[in-house]
Amino acid sequence: MHLSPPISLISASYIFCSERKVSWVRSYCSKPENLFYCEVSKSYIQDNFNLYDLKSEFESDSQYKEALAILLDETSIRKSSCDNTCGNAEHLYGLIHARYIKSPAGLEMMRRKYVAGHFGVCPRHFCQEQFVVPVRVYGSMRWILYY
C-alpha cells in the first residue's frame, strides 16, 4: 500500500530541486492542485510597480522579502523553515498572479489556456462540451468551474 506524503512535504519537494535548475514558479505551477495558475514571468515579478502594496499582506518586511527571494530563485530554503516560508511564497505568488492575469500578457496567456481546453469542459449534455472558466469565490480557497 502506497501512502502519499503530507502536503507540506509535497510543497517542499518542489522547492528542493536546485540540481535540476527548475524555477520555483515553474515547479509551483506544475503541481496538479495549481492547474489554474499560469507562469508569471520573472521580469513581471521583479517590477516594483507590479508589487505595489503587497508588502502590507505580510506580518513583517522580512517575511515578504523572503517570499519574494524564493519566487525569484535568489535563495535556497532550509527544510526546517519551509512550512512558513513556503506558505508565504505561495501566498505572494497568488497575489502577483491575480494582478498578472489582468494585464494584456496575462489575459492572452489565460485565453490560450481556455482555447486549448486546459480548464476542462462542461459536463452538461446540452453544452456540447463547451470549455469552462475557473473562478475563485472571494474569501474561499476553493476553485469552481463556471459553465
Contacts in CASP RR format, 6 or more apart in sequence:
PFRMAT RR
TARGET T0000
AUTHOR 0000-0000-0000
METHOD contacts of the structure
MODEL  1
MHLSPPISLISASYIFCSERKVSWVRSYCSKPENLFYCEVSKSYIQDNFN
LYDLKSEFESDSQYKEALAILLDETSIRKSSCDNTCGNAEHLYGLIHARY
IKSPAGLEMMRRKYVAGHFGVCPRHFCQEQFVVPVRVYGSMRWILYY
4 10 0 8 1.000
5 13 0 8 1.000
8 82 0 8 1.000
8 83 0 8 1.000
8 86 0 8 1.000
10 31 0 8 1.000
11 82 0 8 1.000
11 86 0 8 1.000
11 87 0 8 1.000
11 90 0 8 1.000
12 77 0 8 1.000
12 79 0 8 1.000
12 82 0 8 1.000
12 86 0 8 1.000
14 24 0 8 1.000
14 27 0 8 1.000
14 28 0 8 1.000
14 30 0 8 1.000
14 31 0 8 1.000
15 24 0 8 1.000
15 27 0 8 1.000
15 70 0 8 1.000
15 77 0 8 1.000
15 82 0 8 1.000
15 86 0 8 1.000
16 77 0 8 1.000
16 79 0 8 1.000
17 27 0 8 1.000
18 76 0 8 1.000
23 42 0 8 1.000
23 73 0 8 1.000
24 70 0 8 1.000
24 71 0 8 1.000
24 73 0 8 1.000
24 89 0 8 1.000
25 39 0 8 1.000
25 40 0 8 1.000
25 42 0 8 1.000
25 45 0 8 1.000
25 71 0 8 1.000
25 93 0 8 1.000
26 39 0 8 1.000
28 34 0 8 1.000
28 37 0 8 1.000
28 89 0 8 1.000
28 90 0 8 1.000
28 93 0 8 1.000
29 37 0 8 1.000
29 38 0 8 1.000
29 39 0 8 1.000
35 118 0 8 1.000
35 119 0 8 1.000
36 119 0 8 1.000
36 134 0 8 1.000
36 143 0 8 1.000
37 93 0 8 1.000
37 94 0 8 1.000
37 97 0 8 1.000
38 97 0 8 1.000
38 100 0 8 1.000
38 101 0 8 1.000
38 106 0 8 1.000
38 109 0 8 1.000
38 110 0 8 1.000
38 113 0 8 1.000
39 109 0 8 1.000
40 93 0 8 1.000
40 96 0 8 1.000
40 97 0 8 1.000
40 100 0 8 1.000
41 105 0 8 1.000
42 72 0 8 1.000
44 50 0 8 1.000
44 96 0 8 1.000
44 100 0 8 1.000
44 103 0 8 1.000
44 105 0 8 1.000
45 51 0 8 1.000
45 68 0 8 1.000
45 71 0 8 1.000
45 72 0 8 1.000
45 96 0 8 1.000
46 72 0 8 1.000
50 96 0 8 1.000
50 99 0 8 1.000
50 100 0 8 1.000
51 68 0 8 1.000
51 96 0 8 1.000
54 64 0 8 1.000
54 92 0 8 1.000
54 95 0 8 1.000
54 96 0 8 1.000
55 61 0 8 1.000
55 64 0 8 1.000
57 64 0 8 1.000
57 91 0 8 1.000
57 92 0 8 1.000
57 95 0 8 1.000
58 64 0 8 1.000
58 67 0 8 1.000
58 88 0 8 1.000
58 92 0 8 1.000
63 84 0 8 1.000
63 88 0 8 1.000
64 88 0 8 1.000
64 92 0 8 1.000
66 75 0 8 1.000
66 85 0 8 1.000
66 88 0 8 1.000
66 89 0 8 1.000
67 85 0 8 1.000
67 87 0 8 1.000
67 88 0 8 1.000
67 89 0 8 1.000
67 91 0 8 1.000
67 92 0 8 1.000
68 92 0 8 1.000
69 75 0 8 1.000
70 77 0 8 1.000
70 85 0 8 1.000
70 86 0 8 1.000
70 89 0 8 1.000
71 89 0 8 1.000
71 92 0 8 1.000
71 93 0 8 1.000
71 96 0 8 1.000
77 85 0 8 1.000
77 86 0 8 1.000
100 106 0 8 1.000
101 107 0 8 1.000
101 109 0 8 1.000
101 110 0 8 1.000
113 119 0 8 1.000
114 131 0 8 1.000
114 133 0 8 1.000
115 131 0 8 1.000
117 131 0 8 1.000
119 131 0 8 1.000
119 132 0 8 1.000
119 133 0 8 1.000
119 134 0 8 1.000
119 145 0 8 1.000
120 131 0 8 1.000
120 132 0 8 1.000
120 145 0 8 1.000
121 127 0 8 1.000
121 129 0 8 1.000
121 130 0 8 1.000
121 131 0 8 1.000
121 132 0 8 1.000
122 129 0 8 1.000
122 130 0 8 1.000
122 131 0 8 1.000
122 132 0 8 1.000
122 147 0 8 1.000
123 147 0 8 1.000
124 147 0 8 1.000
127 147 0 8 1.000
130 147 0 8 1.000
132 145 0 8 1.000
132 146 0 8 1.000
132 147 0 8 1.000
133 145 0 8 1.000
133 146 0 8 1.000
134 143 0 8 1.000
134 144 0 8 1.000
134 145 0 8 1.000
134 146 0 8 1.000
135 143 0 8 1.000
135 144 0 8 1.000
135 145 0 8 1.000
135 146 0 8 1.000
136 142 0 8 1.000
136 143 0 8 1.000
136 144 0 8 1.000
137 144 0 8 1.000
END
